[in-house]
Amino acid sequence: MMTALDFTFLNWNVVSNFILKGLIFSVQLTLVAMIGGIALGTALALMRLSGKKWLVMPAAFYVNTLRSIPLVMVILWFFLLIPLLIGRPMGAEVSAIITFTIFEAAYYSEIMRAGIQSVPKGQVSAGYAVGMTYKLPVLLTQTIILFQDTSLVYAIGAYDLLKGFEVAGKNFNRPVETYLTAAVVYFIICFSLSMLVRQLQKKIAIIR
Amino acid sequence: MGKWDWQVFLQDTGGGRTYLEWLMSAWGWTLSVAVLSLIVALVVGSLMGILRTTPNKWLVLIGECWTELFRNVPLLVQIFLWYHVIPSIFLVLRGVPSIVLVVFALGFFTSARIAEQVKAGIQALPKGQRYAGLAMGLTLTQTYRYVLLPMAFRIVIPPLTSESMNIVKNSSVAFAVSIAELTMFAMQAQEETSRGIEVYLAVTGLYFVSAFAINRVALLIENRVQVPGMIGGGK
């Protein structure tokens, strides 16, 4: 037994009114969290490799704590705490951007740490560049995971790609079709990116 | 926000039990979802990982498609597919409880990652072991069963341990389809009591404890199955 699927309502109007807005936010969130996360993550990695206890300890605490809490809980924590700290409410979208940057930094920092450590001592300046190109595919893979994880802003009701599909589905009473389309869109984006990473890996393997 | 108020957990929820009792039952749901999904993920993931190392290119293709499919769609979207889409396409599945659907969603999602690890574990073995097995007259299945897998599984215990800890964290996504697990508890109890910090701290603490417990169990298994003189042996 099957029910008939009907995708005809998904025309350009619906896409531009509901879905594009969400896609733009998801991409924005991914890019900001990636750039901010890599910057902050590199700082954390350098702190952990500094050998100075007062730098190593807080950085290790930061990374280990965030990596052991479910992302959804981290999103909820920040959504609760930021308004308490700044004394006024904060929109779900801005809260999500702050949360993801801080959260992803913990994951990027582990990649950067491994990248820096893989460079033999004595070739530091030349080696940094090599180490980083080597880590580029890993950083990108983490970014694909990050893009998938942005869908979890659902917990605080931010308007992202998934939410866009969900709202469209509710409006036209076609939730099955919209969830299915959402899955296909996420798959196409993530699969293409991972193919790109694979190409890059091959190139780097040749260089090395 | 004022002082701590841990007594919030002794308040009645209005449903004849305290928040503490609700918290404990939510913890039970989290652990059930995690453990059941882990079983699904280990079985399916191992199978797919093994398929990807067989000499048959069709089996390899099946394993690869499986991995790509379940790795490139966000977990939350996969949960929605299981919850909203699959039962309305296959009407037979209408009556299936949502916990079962979530277990399959999380299990299949994680199986893609486990397949990757198992494949890497088998490929990490010297090729000679496979050839030796086949040359001795073992069938391909026997070679896997008696020669390759016993070592490959030992190699992949550390990455599987971290996947098992991830599954506890990822079970939190089940809140989206109203499974009464820890994150769902956190959201609802926060709203009802306005004691968000206490509620979130308790929930976060239980996630820590659960992941740590899984880590210890995995370490125990790793030590028990250790082959003397081999990788990780004689610590």
HADDOCK unambig.tbl for C-alpha pairs under 7 A between the chains (distance, minus, plus):
assign (segid A and resid 1 and name CA) (segid B and resid 90 and name CA) 6.19 0.50 0.50
assign (segid A and resid 1 and name CA) (segid B and resid 91 and name CA) 5.99 0.50 0.50
assign (segid A and resid 2 and name CA) (segid B and resid 89 and name CA) 4.97 0.50 0.50
assign (segid A and resid 2 and name CA) (segid B and resid 90 and name CA) 5.65 0.50 0.50
assign (segid A and resid 2 and name CA) (segid B and resid 91 and name CA) 6.42 0.50 0.50
assign (segid A and resid 3 and name CA) (segid B and resid 88 and name CA) 6.79 0.50 0.50
assign (segid A and resid 3 and name CA) (segid B and resid 89 and name CA) 5.69 0.50 0.50
assign (segid A and resid 68 and name CA) (segid B and resid 208 and name CA) 6.56 0.50 0.50
assign (segid A and resid 69 and name CA) (segid B and resid 169 and name CA) 6.71 0.50 0.50
assign (segid A and resid 69 and name CA) (segid B and resid 204 and name CA) 6.64 0.50 0.50
assign (segid A and resid 69 and name CA) (segid B and resid 207 and name CA) 6.88 0.50 0.50
assign (segid A and resid 70 and name CA) (segid B and resid 169 and name CA) 4.50 0.50 0.50
assign (segid A and resid 70 and name CA) (segid B and resid 170 and name CA) 6.54 0.50 0.50
assign (segid A and resid 70 and name CA) (segid B and resid 172 and name CA) 6.70 0.50 0.50
assign (segid A and resid 72 and name CA) (segid B and resid 172 and name CA) 6.75 0.50 0.50
assign (segid A and resid 73 and name CA) (segid B and resid 183 and name CA) 6.82 0.50 0.50
assign (segid A and resid 148 and name CA) (segid B and resid 73 and name CA) 6.96 0.50 0.50
assign (segid A and resid 148 and name CA) (segid B and resid 74 and name CA) 4.71 0.50 0.50
assign (segid A and resid 149 and name CA) (segid B and resid 74 and name CA) 6.60 0.50 0.50
assign (segid A and resid 151 and name CA) (segid B and resid 76 and name CA) 6.89 0.50 0.50
assign (segid A and resid 152 and name CA) (segid B and resid 76 and name CA) 6.91 0.50 0.50
assign (segid A and resid 176 and name CA) (segid B and resid 84 and name CA) 6.21 0.50 0.50
assign (segid A and resid 176 and name CA) (segid B and resid 85 and name CA) 4.96 0.50 0.50
assign (segid A and resid 179 and name CA) (segid B and resid 80 and name CA) 6.95 0.50 0.50
assign (segid A and resid 179 and name CA) (segid B and resid 81 and name CA) 6.50 0.50 0.50
assign (segid A and resid 180 and name CA) (segid B and resid 81 and name CA) 6.80 0.50 0.50
assign (segid A and resid 183 and name CA) (segid B and resid 73 and name CA) 6.08 0.50 0.50
assign (segid A and resid 183 and name CA) (segid B and resid 77 and name CA) 6.17 0.50 0.50
assign (segid A and resid 186 and name CA) (segid B and resid 73 and name CA) 5.67 0.50 0.50
assign (segid A and resid 187 and name CA) (segid B and resid 72 and name CA) 5.07 0.50 0.50
assign (segid A and resid 187 and name CA) (segid B and resid 73 and name CA) 5.11 0.50 0.50
assign (segid A and resid 190 and name CA) (segid B and resid 72 and name CA) 5.32 0.50 0.50
assign (segid A and resid 191 and name CA) (segid B and resid 72 and name CA) 5.81 0.50 0.50
